[in-house]
Amino acid sequence: MIELILALLCSASMAIALRLSGRPNSSRYGLLVGNYLTCVLMAWLSLSEKTVLPVSGAMWTAMAAGVFNGFIFLADLLLFQLNIRKNGAVLATTFSKLGLLIPVGASILFLGERPTALQMVGMLLVLAAILLIHFEKGEAKASFKTGLLLLLLFYGIGDGMAKVFEHIGERRYDGLFLFYTFITALFLSSSLFAAELKREKKKLQAAELLSGITVGVPNYLSSLLLLKAVTKLPAYVVYPCYSVGAVLVVCVVSILFLKDRMTKHQAFGCGVILAALVLLNV
């Protein structure tokens, strides 16, 4: 359980760092490059033997899963940006959070995980909390429904890759899996960033890379800790707690330190999250 708590705290820290690093006219790709560069370095430092070229079947599995996960990382980003433009931030955020349904459902259907009745109620409360926090009456209107379904699917696949690798990989190669995840994402985001710099005739700004570093440290730690959490706890506990637990922490920090205000729906949603977390861990 300690790994799950630390993972959601790191995830919340990443969201807060992104909030604080937001600068007008800055490139999101520049921040991503700094983020993934930091993650690659931390993943490499975590490798006990510093060997990244596969020499065994288990290492090939870690590499293949990591490369696939890196592509999913970038696809998530691009789909999220597309849905914000087409459907608005509310629906995009909501459907990305609802992606947790995929790894939870798959683990119940295919991996034999069986939640109790109270835990089922907890999962339903998680879904209700997501809708309460991200929806306001009359605020959301979808104009590109296929994009929302793709967003849910790809975020679900991305969330579930930790559970997939826990099932098909060896624990000694967790670091290698993350190394290939982040180096793939780094290569892809760097390519997009270079194209953006050339197209818009911008220059690389050190502030963007530094912001990426502040995001990269909690990003790597949250990925590593989530991977450890799914090896010890069922997916129907890990993913809902990880998702809405981080939301709850961000809301509390935003109110106490960033002077944000919550709507009644959001405040009620946070209360529902607390109830859901209790039921999921009964």
C-alpha positions as CSV (number, residue, x, y, z in Angstrom):
1,M,0.0,0.0,0.0
2,I,2.9,2.4,0.7
3,E,4.0,2.2,-3.0
4,L,0.4,3.2,-4.1
5,I,0.3,6.1,-1.7
6,L,3.7,7.4,-2.8
7,A,2.7,6.9,-6.5
8,L,-0.4,9.0,-6.2
9,L,1.5,11.7,-4.3
10,C,4.1,11.8,-7.1
11,S,1.4,11.9,-9.7
12,A,-0.2,14.9,-7.8
13,S,3.2,16.5,-7.6
14,M,3.6,16.2,-11.3
15,A,0.3,17.9,-11.9
16,I,1.1,20.7,-9.6
17,A,4.5,21.2,-11.2
18,L,2.8,21.4,-14.6
19,R,0.4,24.0,-13.2
20,L,3.2,26.1,-11.8
21,S,5.4,25.8,-14.9
22,G,2.7,27.1,-17.3
23,R,4.1,30.0,-19.2
24,P,2.5,32.0,-22.1
25,N,4.0,31.3,-25.5
26,S,6.0,28.4,-24.2
27,S,6.3,25.1,-26.1
28,R,4.7,22.0,-24.5
29,Y,7.1,19.9,-26.5
30,G,10.1,21.6,-24.9
31,L,8.8,20.8,-21.5
32,L,8.2,17.2,-22.6
33,V,11.8,16.8,-23.9
34,G,13.1,18.0,-20.5
35,N,10.7,15.7,-18.7
36,Y,11.5,12.6,-20.7
37,L,15.2,13.3,-20.7
38,T,15.1,13.3,-16.9
39,C,13.1,10.1,-16.8
40,V,15.5,8.4,-19.1
41,L,18.5,9.4,-17.0
42,M,16.7,8.3,-13.8
43,A,15.7,5.0,-15.4
44,W,19.3,4.3,-16.5
45,L,20.7,5.1,-13.1
46,S,18.2,2.6,-11.5
47,L,19.6,-0.2,-13.7
48,S,21.8,-2.4,-11.6
49,E,24.0,-3.6,-14.5
50,K,23.6,-0.6,-16.8
51,T,22.9,-3.0,-19.7
52,V,20.2,-1.8,-22.0
53,L,20.8,-4.0,-25.1
54,P,18.7,-7.2,-24.8
55,V,20.6,-10.4,-24.4
56,S,17.8,-12.6,-23.2
57,G,14.1,-13.3,-23.9
58,A,13.1,-11.5,-20.7
59,M,15.1,-8.4,-21.8
60,W,13.5,-8.5,-25.3
61,T,10.1,-8.6,-23.6
62,A,11.0,-5.5,-21.4
63,M,12.2,-3.6,-24.5
64,A,9.2,-4.4,-26.7
65,A,6.7,-3.6,-23.9
66,G,8.6,-0.3,-23.2
67,V,8.8,0.8,-26.8
68,F,5.1,0.1,-27.2
69,N,4.4,2.0,-24.0
70,G,6.4,5.0,-25.2
71,F,4.3,5.2,-28.4
72,I,1.2,5.1,-26.2
73,F,2.5,7.9,-24.0
74,L,2.8,10.2,-27.0
75,A,-0.5,9.0,-28.5
76,D,-2.1,9.9,-25.2
77,L,-0.7,13.4,-25.4
78,L,-1.7,14.0,-29.0
79,L,-5.2,12.6,-28.5
80,F,-5.6,14.8,-25.4
81,Q,-4.6,17.9,-27.3
82,L,-6.9,17.0,-30.2
83,N,-9.9,16.4,-27.9
84,I,-9.3,19.7,-26.0
85,R,-9.6,21.5,-29.4
86,K,-12.6,19.5,-30.6
87,N,-14.5,18.7,-27.4
88,G,-13.2,21.1,-24.8
89,A,-11.0,20.5,-21.7
90,V,-13.9,19.2,-19.5
91,L,-14.7,16.2,-21.7
92,A,-11.1,15.5,-22.6
93,T,-10.1,15.4,-18.9
94,T,-13.1,13.3,-17.9
95,F,-12.6,10.7,-20.6
96,S,-8.9,10.4,-19.9
97,K,-9.7,9.7,-16.3
98,L,-12.3,7.2,-17.3
99,G,-9.6,5.2,-19.1
100,L,-9.0,3.4,-15.8
101,L,-12.1,1.3,-16.7
102,I,-10.0,-0.6,-19.2
103,P,-7.2,-2.0,-16.9
104,V,-9.7,-2.6,-14.1
105,G,-12.2,-4.4,-16.4
106,A,-9.5,-6.5,-18.1
107,S,-8.0,-7.6,-14.7
108,I,-11.4,-8.8,-13.5
109,L,-12.3,-10.5,-16.8
110,F,-9.0,-12.1,-17.7
111,L,-6.7,-12.2,-14.6
112,G,-9.3,-13.5,-12.2
113,E,-9.3,-10.6,-9.8
114,R,-12.5,-10.5,-7.8
115,P,-13.5,-7.3,-5.9
116,T,-15.9,-7.6,-2.9
117,A,-19.3,-6.0,-3.0
118,L,-18.1,-3.0,-1.0
119,Q,-15.1,-2.6,-3.4
120,M,-17.5,-2.6,-6.4
121,V,-19.5,0.2,-4.7
122,G,-16.2,2.0,-4.2
123,M,-15.4,1.7,-7.9
124,L,-18.8,3.1,-8.8
125,L,-18.2,6.0,-6.5
126,V,-14.9,6.7,-8.2
127,L,-16.7,7.0,-11.5
128,A,-19.3,9.3,-9.9
129,A,-16.5,11.4,-8.4
130,I,-14.8,11.9,-11.7
131,L,-18.0,13.0,-13.3
132,L,-18.8,15.4,-10.4
133,I,-15.4,17.0,-10.4
134,H,-15.0,17.5,-14.1
135,F,-18.6,18.3,-15.2
136,E,-20.7,21.3,-14.7
137,K,-24.2,21.6,-16.0
138,G,-24.3,22.8,-19.6
139,E,-20.5,23.1,-19.8
140,A,-19.6,20.0,-21.9
141,K,-20.6,19.4,-25.4
142,A,-19.0,16.8,-27.7
143,S,-18.5,17.5,-31.3
144,F,-16.0,14.7,-32.0
145,K,-17.3,11.6,-30.2
146,T,-14.9,9.2,-31.9
147,G,-12.0,11.2,-30.5
148,L,-13.4,10.8,-26.9
149,L,-13.6,7.0,-27.3
150,L,-10.1,6.8,-28.7
151,L,-8.9,9.0,-25.8
152,L,-10.5,6.6,-23.3
153,L,-9.1,3.6,-25.1
154,F,-5.5,4.9,-25.3
155,Y,-5.4,6.3,-21.8
156,G,-6.7,2.9,-20.6
157,I,-4.1,1.0,-22.5
158,G,-1.4,3.4,-21.2
159,D,-2.6,3.0,-17.6
160,G,-2.8,-0.8,-18.0
161,M,0.7,-1.3,-19.4
162,A,2.1,-1.5,-15.8
163,K,-0.3,-4.4,-15.1
164,V,0.5,-6.0,-18.5
165,F,4.2,-5.9,-17.8
166,E,3.7,-7.1,-14.3
167,H,2.0,-10.1,-15.9
168,I,4.4,-10.8,-18.8
169,G,7.7,-9.4,-17.5
170,E,10.2,-10.1,-14.8
171,R,10.5,-7.8,-11.8
172,R,14.3,-7.4,-12.3
173,Y,13.7,-5.8,-15.6
174,D,11.2,-3.2,-14.4
175,G,13.9,-0.5,-14.8
176,L,14.6,-1.6,-18.3
177,F,10.9,-1.5,-19.2
178,L,10.7,2.1,-18.0
179,F,14.0,3.0,-19.7
180,Y,12.7,2.0,-23.1
181,T,9.3,3.6,-22.3
182,F,10.9,7.0,-21.7
183,I,13.6,6.9,-24.3
184,T,11.0,6.1,-27.0
185,A,8.8,8.9,-25.7
186,L,11.9,11.2,-25.7
187,F,12.8,10.3,-29.3
188,L,9.2,10.9,-30.5
189,S,8.7,14.2,-28.6
190,S,12.1,15.5,-29.7
191,S,11.2,14.9,-33.3
192,L,8.0,16.8,-32.9
193,F,9.8,19.6,-31.0
194,A,12.4,19.9,-33.7
195,A,9.7,20.1,-36.4
196,E,7.9,22.8,-34.3
197,L,11.1,24.9,-33.9
198,K,11.7,24.7,-37.6
199,R,8.1,25.5,-38.6
200,E,7.6,28.4,-36.2
201,K,11.2,29.6,-36.2
202,K,11.4,29.4,-32.4
203,K,14.5,28.9,-30.3
204,L,14.9,26.3,-27.5
205,Q,14.5,28.0,-24.1
206,A,16.3,26.8,-21.1
207,A,13.3,27.6,-18.9
208,E,11.2,25.0,-20.8
209,L,13.8,22.3,-20.2
210,L,14.2,23.2,-16.5
211,S,10.4,23.0,-16.1
212,G,10.5,19.6,-17.8
213,I,13.1,18.4,-15.2
214,T,10.8,19.4,-12.3
215,V,8.0,17.4,-13.9
216,G,10.3,14.5,-14.9
217,V,11.4,13.5,-11.4
218,P,7.8,12.9,-10.0
219,N,6.8,11.5,-13.4
220,Y,9.5,8.7,-13.3
221,L,8.9,8.0,-9.6
222,S,5.1,7.7,-10.1
223,S,5.6,5.3,-13.0
224,L,8.1,3.2,-11.0
225,L,5.9,3.1,-7.8
226,L,2.8,2.3,-9.8
227,L,4.6,-0.6,-11.3
228,K,5.5,-1.8,-7.9
229,A,2.0,-1.3,-6.6
230,V,0.3,-3.5,-9.2
231,T,2.6,-6.3,-8.3
232,K,1.3,-6.3,-4.7
233,L,-2.3,-5.1,-5.0
234,P,-5.2,-5.9,-7.4
235,A,-5.9,-3.5,-10.3
236,Y,-9.3,-2.6,-9.1
237,V,-7.7,-1.1,-6.0
238,V,-4.6,0.4,-7.6
239,Y,-6.0,2.3,-10.6
240,P,-9.1,3.9,-9.0
241,C,-7.1,4.9,-5.9
242,Y,-4.2,6.2,-8.0
243,S,-6.4,8.2,-10.3
244,V,-8.8,9.9,-7.9
245,G,-6.4,10.0,-5.0
246,A,-4.1,12.2,-7.0
247,V,-7.0,14.4,-7.9
248,L,-7.9,14.8,-4.3
249,V,-4.4,15.8,-3.3
250,V,-4.2,18.3,-6.2
251,C,-7.5,19.8,-5.1
252,V,-6.4,20.2,-1.5
253,V,-3.1,21.7,-2.4
254,S,-4.7,24.1,-4.9
255,I,-7.1,25.4,-2.3
256,L,-4.7,25.7,0.6
257,F,-1.6,27.1,-1.3
258,L,-2.7,28.2,-4.8
259,K,-5.9,29.9,-3.6
260,D,-8.1,28.2,-6.0
261,R,-11.8,27.9,-5.4
262,M,-13.9,24.8,-5.8
263,T,-17.5,24.6,-7.1
264,K,-20.1,22.8,-5.0
265,H,-19.9,19.9,-7.5
266,Q,-16.2,19.6,-7.0
267,A,-16.4,19.8,-3.3
268,F,-19.0,17.1,-3.2
269,G,-16.9,15.1,-5.6
270,C,-13.9,15.2,-3.2
271,G,-16.2,13.9,-0.5
272,V,-17.2,11.0,-2.7
273,I,-13.5,10.3,-3.4
274,L,-12.9,9.9,0.3
275,A,-15.8,7.5,0.7
276,A,-14.6,5.6,-2.4
277,L,-11.0,5.3,-1.0
278,V,-12.4,3.8,2.2
279,L,-14.6,1.3,0.5
280,L,-11.8,0.2,-2.0
281,N,-9.5,-0.5,0.9
282,V,-11.9,-2.4,3.2
